[in-house]
């Protein structure tokens, strides 16, 4: 399934918050563009659970 269908979010662009609107306007001229997250400073750890092994086929 991973070889046939696009199961990801596509292309990601990380920009400063002050540049977000300009960058999204530009990209939206060519492709649909959506904001999917925000990077914030915090005290919590990032924990990955139930992730697939994308590099190796078993």
Secondary structure by P-SEA (a helix, b strand, c coil): ccccccccccbbbbbcccaaaaaaaaaaacccccccbbbbbbcbbbbbcccccccccc
